[in-house]
Amino acid sequence: MSQLWIDAPAFDEMIDEAGRAYPLETGGVLVGYVASNNEPVVQHVIGPGPGARHKRQRFHPDHDWQCRRLDDIFTASSGRAVYLGDWHTHPDGRPHMSWLDRRTLRGIARHREAELARPLMLIGGGGPEGWEWRVHRYVSDCMAGFDIRYDVLDIRAYAA
């Protein structure tokens, strides 16, 4: 079974941001590397940014701010920590991909600048009483509409 490894403090940052934004959707960027066994390792998360717009069922990140943060992390890691995908919440919902999530994940996989054939989408469903997290990894397009194939990975926290 494939797994996603995530730094425990980074995972806590996501949970804190989810609680801060609740009942509105929020999210950000996953940064790390893919291990030799093909399992992704998230070392950092980037939040939505100060200019993000949050709505009940959608959010628009501060893309420029996120890119600057990603560049800072990339440089500080000597190029080892790279973009792995996105994370976001479904307040009072489930951590399953919506049609828009599927379209977004496919768009990331097709975006040449991302240089990422199998991006991740980590979704948290729930609320302040508890969040259920599920990570999806792009596999391939299907022939019809916006359907895509993806793996669901187990999530494992680690302490650096």
Phi and psi in radians as a Rosetta constraint file:
Dihedral C 1 N 2 CA 2 C 2 CIRCULARHARMONIC -1.290 0.35
Dihedral N 2 CA 2 C 2 N 3 CIRCULARHARMONIC 2.611 0.35
Dihedral C 2 N 3 CA 3 C 3 CIRCULARHARMONIC -2.301 0.35
Dihedral N 3 CA 3 C 3 N 4 CIRCULARHARMONIC 2.723 0.35
Dihedral C 3 N 4 CA 4 C 4 CIRCULARHARMONIC -1.871 0.35
Dihedral N 4 CA 4 C 4 N 5 CIRCULARHARMONIC 2.187 0.35
Dihedral C 4 N 5 CA 5 C 5 CIRCULARHARMONIC -1.730 0.35
Dihedral N 5 CA 5 C 5 N 6 CIRCULARHARMONIC 2.325 0.35
Dihedral C 5 N 6 CA 6 C 6 CIRCULARHARMONIC -2.369 0.35
Dihedral N 6 CA 6 C 6 N 7 CIRCULARHARMONIC 2.343 0.35
Dihedral C 6 N 7 CA 7 C 7 CIRCULARHARMONIC -1.020 0.35
Dihedral N 7 CA 7 C 7 N 8 CIRCULARHARMONIC 2.255 0.35
Dihedral C 7 N 8 CA 8 C 8 CIRCULARHARMONIC -0.988 0.35
Dihedral N 8 CA 8 C 8 N 9 CIRCULARHARMONIC -0.810 0.35
Dihedral C 8 N 9 CA 9 C 9 CIRCULARHARMONIC -1.098 0.35
Dihedral N 9 CA 9 C 9 N 10 CIRCULARHARMONIC -0.576 0.35
Dihedral C 9 N 10 CA 10 C 10 CIRCULARHARMONIC -1.154 0.35
Dihedral N 10 CA 10 C 10 N 11 CIRCULARHARMONIC -0.720 0.35
Dihedral C 10 N 11 CA 11 C 11 CIRCULARHARMONIC -1.086 0.35
Dihedral N 11 CA 11 C 11 N 12 CIRCULARHARMONIC -0.725 0.35
Dihedral C 11 N 12 CA 12 C 12 CIRCULARHARMONIC -1.074 0.35
Dihedral N 12 CA 12 C 12 N 13 CIRCULARHARMONIC -0.643 0.35
Dihedral C 12 N 13 CA 13 C 13 CIRCULARHARMONIC -1.057 0.35
Dihedral N 13 CA 13 C 13 N 14 CIRCULARHARMONIC -0.722 0.35
Dihedral C 13 N 14 CA 14 C 14 CIRCULARHARMONIC -1.118 0.35
Dihedral N 14 CA 14 C 14 N 15 CIRCULARHARMONIC -0.786 0.35
Dihedral C 14 N 15 CA 15 C 15 CIRCULARHARMONIC -1.105 0.35
Dihedral N 15 CA 15 C 15 N 16 CIRCULARHARMONIC -0.726 0.35
Dihedral C 15 N 16 CA 16 C 16 CIRCULARHARMONIC -1.096 0.35
Dihedral N 16 CA 16 C 16 N 17 CIRCULARHARMONIC -0.778 0.35
Dihedral C 16 N 17 CA 17 C 17 CIRCULARHARMONIC -1.141 0.35
Dihedral N 17 CA 17 C 17 N 18 CIRCULARHARMONIC -0.679 0.35
Dihedral C 17 N 18 CA 18 C 18 CIRCULARHARMONIC -1.050 0.35
Dihedral N 18 CA 18 C 18 N 19 CIRCULARHARMONIC -0.777 0.35
Dihedral C 18 N 19 CA 19 C 19 CIRCULARHARMONIC -1.172 0.35
Dihedral N 19 CA 19 C 19 N 20 CIRCULARHARMONIC -0.666 0.35
Dihedral C 19 N 20 CA 20 C 20 CIRCULARHARMONIC -1.099 0.35
Dihedral N 20 CA 20 C 20 N 21 CIRCULARHARMONIC -0.738 0.35
Dihedral C 20 N 21 CA 21 C 21 CIRCULARHARMONIC -1.452 0.35
Dihedral N 21 CA 21 C 21 N 22 CIRCULARHARMONIC -0.366 0.35
Dihedral C 21 N 22 CA 22 C 22 CIRCULARHARMONIC -0.906 0.35
Dihedral N 22 CA 22 C 22 N 23 CIRCULARHARMONIC 2.382 0.35
Dihedral C 22 N 23 CA 23 C 23 CIRCULARHARMONIC -1.607 0.35
Dihedral N 23 CA 23 C 23 N 24 CIRCULARHARMONIC 0.322 0.35
Dihedral C 23 N 24 CA 24 C 24 CIRCULARHARMONIC -1.686 0.35
Dihedral N 24 CA 24 C 24 N 25 CIRCULARHARMONIC 2.734 0.35
Dihedral C 24 N 25 CA 25 C 25 CIRCULARHARMONIC -1.315 0.35
Dihedral N 25 CA 25 C 25 N 26 CIRCULARHARMONIC 2.557 0.35
Dihedral C 25 N 26 CA 26 C 26 CIRCULARHARMONIC -2.542 0.35
Dihedral N 26 CA 26 C 26 N 27 CIRCULARHARMONIC 3.095 0.35
Dihedral C 26 N 27 CA 27 C 27 CIRCULARHARMONIC 3.032 0.35
Dihedral N 27 CA 27 C 27 N 28 CIRCULARHARMONIC -2.864 0.35
Dihedral C 27 N 28 CA 28 C 28 CIRCULARHARMONIC 3.102 0.35
Dihedral N 28 CA 28 C 28 N 29 CIRCULARHARMONIC -2.577 0.35
Dihedral C 28 N 29 CA 29 C 29 CIRCULARHARMONIC -2.153 0.35
Dihedral N 29 CA 29 C 29 N 30 CIRCULARHARMONIC 2.512 0.35
Dihedral C 29 N 30 CA 30 C 30 CIRCULARHARMONIC -1.781 0.35
Dihedral N 30 CA 30 C 30 N 31 CIRCULARHARMONIC 2.297 0.35
Dihedral C 30 N 31 CA 31 C 31 CIRCULARHARMONIC -2.281 0.35
Dihedral N 31 CA 31 C 31 N 32 CIRCULARHARMONIC 2.340 0.35
Dihedral C 31 N 32 CA 32 C 32 CIRCULARHARMONIC 3.025 0.35
Dihedral N 32 CA 32 C 32 N 33 CIRCULARHARMONIC -2.337 0.35
Dihedral C 32 N 33 CA 33 C 33 CIRCULARHARMONIC -2.659 0.35
Dihedral N 33 CA 33 C 33 N 34 CIRCULARHARMONIC 2.914 0.35
Dihedral C 33 N 34 CA 34 C 34 CIRCULARHARMONIC -1.823 0.35
Dihedral N 34 CA 34 C 34 N 35 CIRCULARHARMONIC 2.118 0.35
Dihedral C 34 N 35 CA 35 C 35 CIRCULARHARMONIC -1.208 0.35
Dihedral N 35 CA 35 C 35 N 36 CIRCULARHARMONIC 2.913 0.35
Dihedral C 35 N 36 CA 36 C 36 CIRCULARHARMONIC -1.075 0.35
Dihedral N 36 CA 36 C 36 N 37 CIRCULARHARMONIC -0.403 0.35
Dihedral C 36 N 37 CA 37 C 37 CIRCULARHARMONIC -1.515 0.35
Dihedral N 37 CA 37 C 37 N 38 CIRCULARHARMONIC 0.172 0.35
Dihedral C 37 N 38 CA 38 C 38 CIRCULARHARMONIC 1.285 0.35
Dihedral N 38 CA 38 C 38 N 39 CIRCULARHARMONIC 0.249 0.35
Dihedral C 38 N 39 CA 39 C 39 CIRCULARHARMONIC -1.648 0.35
Dihedral N 39 CA 39 C 39 N 40 CIRCULARHARMONIC 2.264 0.35
Dihedral C 39 N 40 CA 40 C 40 CIRCULARHARMONIC -1.276 0.35
Dihedral N 40 CA 40 C 40 N 41 CIRCULARHARMONIC 2.505 0.35
Dihedral C 40 N 41 CA 41 C 41 CIRCULARHARMONIC -2.177 0.35
Dihedral N 41 CA 41 C 41 N 42 CIRCULARHARMONIC 1.978 0.35
Dihedral C 41 N 42 CA 42 C 42 CIRCULARHARMONIC -1.607 0.35
Dihedral N 42 CA 42 C 42 N 43 CIRCULARHARMONIC 2.041 0.35
Dihedral C 42 N 43 CA 43 C 43 CIRCULARHARMONIC -1.704 0.35
Dihedral N 43 CA 43 C 43 N 44 CIRCULARHARMONIC -0.490 0.35
Dihedral C 43 N 44 CA 44 C 44 CIRCULARHARMONIC -2.470 0.35
Dihedral N 44 CA 44 C 44 N 45 CIRCULARHARMONIC 2.614 0.35
Dihedral C 44 N 45 CA 45 C 45 CIRCULARHARMONIC -2.117 0.35
Dihedral N 45 CA 45 C 45 N 46 CIRCULARHARMONIC 2.545 0.35
Dihedral C 45 N 46 CA 46 C 46 CIRCULARHARMONIC -1.964 0.35
Dihedral N 46 CA 46 C 46 N 47 CIRCULARHARMONIC 2.297 0.35
Dihedral C 46 N 47 CA 47 C 47 CIRCULARHARMONIC -1.342 0.35
Dihedral N 47 CA 47 C 47 N 48 CIRCULARHARMONIC -2.952 0.35
Dihedral C 47 N 48 CA 48 C 48 CIRCULARHARMONIC -1.276 0.35
Dihedral N 48 CA 48 C 48 N 49 CIRCULARHARMONIC -0.439 0.35
Dihedral C 48 N 49 CA 49 C 49 CIRCULARHARMONIC 1.668 0.35
Dihedral N 49 CA 49 C 49 N 50 CIRCULARHARMONIC 2.743 0.35
Dihedral C 49 N 50 CA 50 C 50 CIRCULARHARMONIC -1.176 0.35
Dihedral N 50 CA 50 C 50 N 51 CIRCULARHARMONIC -0.414 0.35
Dihedral C 50 N 51 CA 51 C 51 CIRCULARHARMONIC -1.700 0.35
Dihedral N 51 CA 51 C 51 N 52 CIRCULARHARMONIC 0.186 0.35
Dihedral C 51 N 52 CA 52 C 52 CIRCULARHARMONIC -1.177 0.35
Dihedral N 52 CA 52 C 52 N 53 CIRCULARHARMONIC 2.626 0.35
Dihedral C 52 N 53 CA 53 C 53 CIRCULARHARMONIC -1.999 0.35
Dihedral N 53 CA 53 C 53 N 54 CIRCULARHARMONIC 2.175 0.35
Dihedral C 53 N 54 CA 54 C 54 CIRCULARHARMONIC -1.903 0.35
Dihedral N 54 CA 54 C 54 N 55 CIRCULARHARMONIC 2.350 0.35
Dihedral C 54 N 55 CA 55 C 55 CIRCULARHARMONIC -2.253 0.35
Dihedral N 55 CA 55 C 55 N 56 CIRCULARHARMONIC 3.050 0.35
Dihedral C 55 N 56 CA 56 C 56 CIRCULARHARMONIC -1.072 0.35
Dihedral N 56 CA 56 C 56 N 57 CIRCULARHARMONIC -0.735 0.35
Dihedral C 56 N 57 CA 57 C 57 CIRCULARHARMONIC -2.185 0.35
Dihedral N 57 CA 57 C 57 N 58 CIRCULARHARMONIC 0.394 0.35
Dihedral C 57 N 58 CA 58 C 58 CIRCULARHARMONIC -2.928 0.35
Dihedral N 58 CA 58 C 58 N 59 CIRCULARHARMONIC 2.691 0.35
Dihedral C 58 N 59 CA 59 C 59 CIRCULARHARMONIC -2.537 0.35
Dihedral N 59 CA 59 C 59 N 60 CIRCULARHARMONIC 2.683 0.35
Dihedral C 59 N 60 CA 60 C 60 CIRCULARHARMONIC -2.078 0.35
Dihedral N 60 CA 60 C 60 N 61 CIRCULARHARMONIC 1.951 0.35
Dihedral C 60 N 61 CA 61 C 61 CIRCULARHARMONIC -1.238 0.35
Dihedral N 61 CA 61 C 61 N 62 CIRCULARHARMONIC 2.839 0.35
Dihedral C 61 N 62 CA 62 C 62 CIRCULARHARMONIC -1.447 0.35
Dihedral N 62 CA 62 C 62 N 63 CIRCULARHARMONIC 1.484 0.35
Dihedral C 62 N 63 CA 63 C 63 CIRCULARHARMONIC -1.029 0.35
Dihedral N 63 CA 63 C 63 N 64 CIRCULARHARMONIC -0.768 0.35
Dihedral C 63 N 64 CA 64 C 64 CIRCULARHARMONIC -1.078 0.35
Dihedral N 64 CA 64 C 64 N 65 CIRCULARHARMONIC -0.751 0.35
Dihedral C 64 N 65 CA 65 C 65 CIRCULARHARMONIC -1.103 0.35
Dihedral N 65 CA 65 C 65 N 66 CIRCULARHARMONIC -0.784 0.35
Dihedral C 65 N 66 CA 66 C 66 CIRCULARHARMONIC -1.058 0.35
Dihedral N 66 CA 66 C 66 N 67 CIRCULARHARMONIC -0.726 0.35
Dihedral C 66 N 67 CA 67 C 67 CIRCULARHARMONIC -1.112 0.35
Dihedral N 67 CA 67 C 67 N 68 CIRCULARHARMONIC -0.696 0.35
Dihedral C 67 N 68 CA 68 C 68 CIRCULARHARMONIC -1.106 0.35
Dihedral N 68 CA 68 C 68 N 69 CIRCULARHARMONIC -0.745 0.35
Dihedral C 68 N 69 CA 69 C 69 CIRCULARHARMONIC -1.112 0.35
Dihedral N 69 CA 69 C 69 N 70 CIRCULARHARMONIC -0.754 0.35
Dihedral C 69 N 70 CA 70 C 70 CIRCULARHARMONIC -1.071 0.35
Dihedral N 70 CA 70 C 70 N 71 CIRCULARHARMONIC -0.757 0.35
Dihedral C 70 N 71 CA 71 C 71 CIRCULARHARMONIC -1.051 0.35
Dihedral N 71 CA 71 C 71 N 72 CIRCULARHARMONIC -0.729 0.35
Dihedral C 71 N 72 CA 72 C 72 CIRCULARHARMONIC -1.075 0.35
Dihedral N 72 CA 72 C 72 N 73 CIRCULARHARMONIC -0.779 0.35
Dihedral C 72 N 73 CA 73 C 73 CIRCULARHARMONIC -1.173 0.35
Dihedral N 73 CA 73 C 73 N 74 CIRCULARHARMONIC -0.744 0.35
Dihedral C 73 N 74 CA 74 C 74 CIRCULARHARMONIC -1.013 0.35
Dihedral N 74 CA 74 C 74 N 75 CIRCULARHARMONIC -0.828 0.35
Dihedral C 74 N 75 CA 75 C 75 CIRCULARHARMONIC -1.136 0.35
Dihedral N 75 CA 75 C 75 N 76 CIRCULARHARMONIC -0.809 0.35
Dihedral C 75 N 76 CA 76 C 76 CIRCULARHARMONIC -1.098 0.35
Dihedral N 76 CA 76 C 76 N 77 CIRCULARHARMONIC -0.483 0.35
Dihedral C 76 N 77 CA 77 C 77 CIRCULARHARMONIC -1.638 0.35
Dihedral N 77 CA 77 C 77 N 78 CIRCULARHARMONIC 0.141 0.35
Dihedral C 77 N 78 CA 78 C 78 CIRCULARHARMONIC 0.981 0.35
Dihedral N 78 CA 78 C 78 N 79 CIRCULARHARMONIC 0.639 0.35
Dihedral C 78 N 79 CA 79 C 79 CIRCULARHARMONIC 1.476 0.35
Dihedral N 79 CA 79 C 79 N 80 CIRCULARHARMONIC 0.085 0.35
Dihedral C 79 N 80 CA 80 C 80 CIRCULARHARMONIC -1.449 0.35
Dihedral N 80 CA 80 C 80 N 81 CIRCULARHARMONIC -0.599 0.35
Dihedral C 80 N 81 CA 81 C 81 CIRCULARHARMONIC -1.610 0.35
Dihedral N 81 CA 81 C 81 N 82 CIRCULARHARMONIC 2.091 0.35
Dihedral C 81 N 82 CA 82 C 82 CIRCULARHARMONIC -2.251 0.35
Dihedral N 82 CA 82 C 82 N 83 CIRCULARHARMONIC 2.956 0.35
Dihedral C 82 N 83 CA 83 C 83 CIRCULARHARMONIC -1.119 0.35
Dihedral N 83 CA 83 C 83 N 84 CIRCULARHARMONIC 2.241 0.35
Dihedral C 83 N 84 CA 84 C 84 CIRCULARHARMONIC -1.978 0.35
Dihedral N 84 CA 84 C 84 N 85 CIRCULARHARMONIC -0.346 0.35
Dihedral C 84 N 85 CA 85 C 85 CIRCULARHARMONIC 2.667 0.35
Dihedral N 85 CA 85 C 85 N 86 CIRCULARHARMONIC -2.828 0.35
Dihedral C 85 N 86 CA 86 C 86 CIRCULARHARMONIC -2.133 0.35
Dihedral N 86 CA 86 C 86 N 87 CIRCULARHARMONIC 2.825 0.35
Dihedral C 86 N 87 CA 87 C 87 CIRCULARHARMONIC -2.345 0.35
Dihedral N 87 CA 87 C 87 N 88 CIRCULARHARMONIC 2.632 0.35
Dihedral C 87 N 88 CA 88 C 88 CIRCULARHARMONIC -2.833 0.35
Dihedral N 88 CA 88 C 88 N 89 CIRCULARHARMONIC 3.010 0.35
Dihedral C 88 N 89 CA 89 C 89 CIRCULARHARMONIC -1.938 0.35
Dihedral N 89 CA 89 C 89 N 90 CIRCULARHARMONIC 2.737 0.35
Dihedral C 89 N 90 CA 90 C 90 CIRCULARHARMONIC -2.127 0.35
Dihedral N 90 CA 90 C 90 N 91 CIRCULARHARMONIC 1.507 0.35
Dihedral C 90 N 91 CA 91 C 91 CIRCULARHARMONIC -0.996 0.35
Dihedral N 91 CA 91 C 91 N 92 CIRCULARHARMONIC 2.317 0.35
Dihedral C 91 N 92 CA 92 C 92 CIRCULARHARMONIC 1.013 0.35
Dihedral N 92 CA 92 C 92 N 93 CIRCULARHARMONIC 0.395 0.35
Dihedral C 92 N 93 CA 93 C 93 CIRCULARHARMONIC -2.191 0.35
Dihedral N 93 CA 93 C 93 N 94 CIRCULARHARMONIC -2.883 0.35
Dihedral C 93 N 94 CA 94 C 94 CIRCULARHARMONIC -1.877 0.35
Dihedral N 94 CA 94 C 94 N 95 CIRCULARHARMONIC 2.765 0.35
Dihedral C 94 N 95 CA 95 C 95 CIRCULARHARMONIC -1.511 0.35
Dihedral N 95 CA 95 C 95 N 96 CIRCULARHARMONIC 0.678 0.35
Dihedral C 95 N 96 CA 96 C 96 CIRCULARHARMONIC -1.721 0.35
Dihedral N 96 CA 96 C 96 N 97 CIRCULARHARMONIC 2.654 0.35
Dihedral C 96 N 97 CA 97 C 97 CIRCULARHARMONIC -1.329 0.35
Dihedral N 97 CA 97 C 97 N 98 CIRCULARHARMONIC 2.288 0.35
Dihedral C 97 N 98 CA 98 C 98 CIRCULARHARMONIC -1.433 0.35
Dihedral N 98 CA 98 C 98 N 99 CIRCULARHARMONIC 3.029 0.35
Dihedral C 98 N 99 CA 99 C 99 CIRCULARHARMONIC -1.066 0.35
Dihedral N 99 CA 99 C 99 N 100 CIRCULARHARMONIC -0.626 0.35
Dihedral C 99 N 100 CA 100 C 100 CIRCULARHARMONIC -1.202 0.35
Dihedral N 100 CA 100 C 100 N 101 CIRCULARHARMONIC -0.679 0.35
Dihedral C 100 N 101 CA 101 C 101 CIRCULARHARMONIC -1.053 0.35
Dihedral N 101 CA 101 C 101 N 102 CIRCULARHARMONIC -0.747 0.35
Dihedral C 101 N 102 CA 102 C 102 CIRCULARHARMONIC -1.097 0.35
Dihedral N 102 CA 102 C 102 N 103 CIRCULARHARMONIC -0.771 0.35
Dihedral C 102 N 103 CA 103 C 103 CIRCULARHARMONIC -1.113 0.35
Dihedral N 103 CA 103 C 103 N 104 CIRCULARHARMONIC -0.725 0.35
Dihedral C 103 N 104 CA 104 C 104 CIRCULARHARMONIC -1.117 0.35
Dihedral N 104 CA 104 C 104 N 105 CIRCULARHARMONIC -0.793 0.35
Dihedral C 104 N 105 CA 105 C 105 CIRCULARHARMONIC -1.077 0.35
Dihedral N 105 CA 105 C 105 N 106 CIRCULARHARMONIC -0.730 0.35
Dihedral C 105 N 106 CA 106 C 106 CIRCULARHARMONIC -1.114 0.35
Dihedral N 106 CA 106 C 106 N 107 CIRCULARHARMONIC -0.697 0.35
Dihedral C 106 N 107 CA 107 C 107 CIRCULARHARMONIC -1.099 0.35
Dihedral N 107 CA 107 C 107 N 108 CIRCULARHARMONIC -0.689 0.35
Dihedral C 107 N 108 CA 108 C 108 CIRCULARHARMONIC -1.098 0.35
Dihedral N 108 CA 108 C 108 N 109 CIRCULARHARMONIC -0.780 0.35
Dihedral C 108 N 109 CA 109 C 109 CIRCULARHARMONIC -1.087 0.35
Dihedral N 109 CA 109 C 109 N 110 CIRCULARHARMONIC -0.566 0.35
Dihedral C 109 N 110 CA 110 C 110 CIRCULARHARMONIC -1.542 0.35
Dihedral N 110 CA 110 C 110 N 111 CIRCULARHARMONIC -0.179 0.35
Dihedral C 110 N 111 CA 111 C 111 CIRCULARHARMONIC -1.360 0.35
Dihedral N 111 CA 111 C 111 N 112 CIRCULARHARMONIC 1.973 0.35
Dihedral C 111 N 112 CA 112 C 112 CIRCULARHARMONIC -1.068 0.35
Dihedral N 112 CA 112 C 112 N 113 CIRCULARHARMONIC -0.649 0.35
Dihedral C 112 N 113 CA 113 C 113 CIRCULARHARMONIC -1.165 0.35
Dihedral N 113 CA 113 C 113 N 114 CIRCULARHARMONIC -0.449 0.35
Dihedral C 113 N 114 CA 114 C 114 CIRCULARHARMONIC -1.205 0.35
Dihedral N 114 CA 114 C 114 N 115 CIRCULARHARMONIC -0.482 0.35
Dihedral C 114 N 115 CA 115 C 115 CIRCULARHARMONIC 0.858 0.35
Dihedral N 115 CA 115 C 115 N 116 CIRCULARHARMONIC 0.816 0.35
Dihedral C 115 N 116 CA 116 C 116 CIRCULARHARMONIC -2.472 0.35
Dihedral N 116 CA 116 C 116 N 117 CIRCULARHARMONIC 1.824 0.35
Dihedral C 116 N 117 CA 117 C 117 CIRCULARHARMONIC -1.307 0.35
Dihedral N 117 CA 117 C 117 N 118 CIRCULARHARMONIC -0.484 0.35
Dihedral C 117 N 118 CA 118 C 118 CIRCULARHARMONIC -2.245 0.35
Dihedral N 118 CA 118 C 118 N 119 CIRCULARHARMONIC 1.204 0.35
Dihedral C 118 N 119 CA 119 C 119 CIRCULARHARMONIC -1.182 0.35
Dihedral N 119 CA 119 C 119 N 120 CIRCULARHARMONIC 2.824 0.35
Dihedral C 119 N 120 CA 120 C 120 CIRCULARHARMONIC -1.851 0.35
Dihedral N 120 CA 120 C 120 N 121 CIRCULARHARMONIC 2.630 0.35
Dihedral C 120 N 121 CA 121 C 121 CIRCULARHARMONIC -2.350 0.35
Dihedral N 121 CA 121 C 121 N 122 CIRCULARHARMONIC 1.970 0.35
Dihedral C 121 N 122 CA 122 C 122 CIRCULARHARMONIC -1.780 0.35
Dihedral N 122 CA 122 C 122 N 123 CIRCULARHARMONIC 2.137 0.35
Dihedral C 122 N 123 CA 123 C 123 CIRCULARHARMONIC -2.115 0.35
Dihedral N 123 CA 123 C 123 N 124 CIRCULARHARMONIC 2.320 0.35
Dihedral C 123 N 124 CA 124 C 124 CIRCULARHARMONIC -1.902 0.35
Dihedral N 124 CA 124 C 124 N 125 CIRCULARHARMONIC 2.158 0.35
Dihedral C 124 N 125 CA 125 C 125 CIRCULARHARMONIC -1.947 0.35
Dihedral N 125 CA 125 C 125 N 126 CIRCULARHARMONIC 2.503 0.35
Dihedral C 125 N 126 CA 126 C 126 CIRCULARHARMONIC 2.299 0.35
Dihedral N 126 CA 126 C 126 N 127 CIRCULARHARMONIC -2.432 0.35
Dihedral C 126 N 127 CA 127 C 127 CIRCULARHARMONIC -2.937 0.35
Dihedral N 127 CA 127 C 127 N 128 CIRCULARHARMONIC -2.935 0.35
Dihedral C 127 N 128 CA 128 C 128 CIRCULARHARMONIC -1.000 0.35
Dihedral N 128 CA 128 C 128 N 129 CIRCULARHARMONIC -0.427 0.35
Dihedral C 128 N 129 CA 129 C 129 CIRCULARHARMONIC -1.310 0.35
Dihedral N 129 CA 129 C 129 N 130 CIRCULARHARMONIC -0.292 0.35
Dihedral C 129 N 130 CA 130 C 130 CIRCULARHARMONIC 2.851 0.35
Dihedral N 130 CA 130 C 130 N 131 CIRCULARHARMONIC 2.470 0.35
Dihedral C 130 N 131 CA 131 C 131 CIRCULARHARMONIC -2.033 0.35
Dihedral N 131 CA 131 C 131 N 132 CIRCULARHARMONIC 2.399 0.35
Dihedral C 131 N 132 CA 132 C 132 CIRCULARHARMONIC -1.865 0.35
Dihedral N 132 CA 132 C 132 N 133 CIRCULARHARMONIC 2.206 0.35
Dihedral C 132 N 133 CA 133 C 133 CIRCULARHARMONIC -1.953 0.35
Dihedral N 133 CA 133 C 133 N 134 CIRCULARHARMONIC 2.423 0.35
Dihedral C 133 N 134 CA 134 C 134 CIRCULARHARMONIC -2.449 0.35
Dihedral N 134 CA 134 C 134 N 135 CIRCULARHARMONIC 2.345 0.35
Dihedral C 134 N 135 CA 135 C 135 CIRCULARHARMONIC -1.905 0.35
Dihedral N 135 CA 135 C 135 N 136 CIRCULARHARMONIC 2.409 0.35
Dihedral C 135 N 136 CA 136 C 136 CIRCULARHARMONIC -2.084 0.35
Dihedral N 136 CA 136 C 136 N 137 CIRCULARHARMONIC 2.385 0.35
Dihedral C 136 N 137 CA 137 C 137 CIRCULARHARMONIC -2.103 0.35
Dihedral N 137 CA 137 C 137 N 138 CIRCULARHARMONIC 2.196 0.35
Dihedral C 137 N 138 CA 138 C 138 CIRCULARHARMONIC -1.049 0.35
Dihedral N 138 CA 138 C 138 N 139 CIRCULARHARMONIC 2.391 0.35
Dihedral C 138 N 139 CA 139 C 139 CIRCULARHARMONIC -2.027 0.35
Dihedral N 139 CA 139 C 139 N 140 CIRCULARHARMONIC -0.995 0.35
Dihedral C 139 N 140 CA 140 C 140 CIRCULARHARMONIC -2.923 0.35
Dihedral N 140 CA 140 C 140 N 141 CIRCULARHARMONIC 2.876 0.35
Dihedral C 140 N 141 CA 141 C 141 CIRCULARHARMONIC -1.353 0.35
Dihedral N 141 CA 141 C 141 N 142 CIRCULARHARMONIC 2.619 0.35
Dihedral C 141 N 142 CA 142 C 142 CIRCULARHARMONIC -1.713 0.35
Dihedral N 142 CA 142 C 142 N 143 CIRCULARHARMONIC 3.063 0.35
Dihedral C 142 N 143 CA 143 C 143 CIRCULARHARMONIC -1.403 0.35
Dihedral N 143 CA 143 C 143 N 144 CIRCULARHARMONIC -0.404 0.35
Dihedral C 143 N 144 CA 144 C 144 CIRCULARHARMONIC -1.870 0.35
Dihedral N 144 CA 144 C 144 N 145 CIRCULARHARMONIC 2.319 0.35
Dihedral C 144 N 145 CA 145 C 145 CIRCULARHARMONIC 0.891 0.35
Dihedral N 145 CA 145 C 145 N 146 CIRCULARHARMONIC -2.376 0.35
Dihedral C 145 N 146 CA 146 C 146 CIRCULARHARMONIC -1.766 0.35
Dihedral N 146 CA 146 C 146 N 147 CIRCULARHARMONIC 0.248 0.35
Dihedral C 146 N 147 CA 147 C 147 CIRCULARHARMONIC -1.131 0.35
Dihedral N 147 CA 147 C 147 N 148 CIRCULARHARMONIC 2.418 0.35
Dihedral C 147 N 148 CA 148 C 148 CIRCULARHARMONIC -2.321 0.35
Dihedral N 148 CA 148 C 148 N 149 CIRCULARHARMONIC 2.825 0.35
Dihedral C 148 N 149 CA 149 C 149 CIRCULARHARMONIC -1.778 0.35
Dihedral N 149 CA 149 C 149 N 150 CIRCULARHARMONIC 2.417 0.35
Dihedral C 149 N 150 CA 150 C 150 CIRCULARHARMONIC -2.604 0.35
Dihedral N 150 CA 150 C 150 N 151 CIRCULARHARMONIC 2.699 0.35
Dihedral C 150 N 151 CA 151 C 151 CIRCULARHARMONIC -1.629 0.35
Dihedral N 151 CA 151 C 151 N 152 CIRCULARHARMONIC 2.599 0.35
Dihedral C 151 N 152 CA 152 C 152 CIRCULARHARMONIC -1.836 0.35
Dihedral N 152 CA 152 C 152 N 153 CIRCULARHARMONIC 2.144 0.35
Dihedral C 152 N 153 CA 153 C 153 CIRCULARHARMONIC -1.802 0.35
Dihedral N 153 CA 153 C 153 N 154 CIRCULARHARMONIC 2.640 0.35
Dihedral C 153 N 154 CA 154 C 154 CIRCULARHARMONIC -1.282 0.35
Dihedral N 154 CA 154 C 154 N 155 CIRCULARHARMONIC 2.613 0.35
Dihedral C 154 N 155 CA 155 C 155 CIRCULARHARMONIC -1.896 0.35
Dihedral N 155 CA 155 C 155 N 156 CIRCULARHARMONIC 2.254 0.35
Dihedral C 155 N 156 CA 156 C 156 CIRCULARHARMONIC -2.237 0.35
Dihedral N 156 CA 156 C 156 N 157 CIRCULARHARMONIC 2.153 0.35
Dihedral C 156 N 157 CA 157 C 157 CIRCULARHARMONIC -1.512 0.35
Dihedral N 157 CA 157 C 157 N 158 CIRCULARHARMONIC 2.573 0.35
Dihedral C 157 N 158 CA 158 C 158 CIRCULARHARMONIC -2.388 0.35
Dihedral N 158 CA 158 C 158 N 159 CIRCULARHARMONIC 2.726 0.35
Dihedral C 158 N 159 CA 159 C 159 CIRCULARHARMONIC -1.838 0.35
Dihedral N 159 CA 159 C 159 N 160 CIRCULARHARMONIC 2.186 0.35
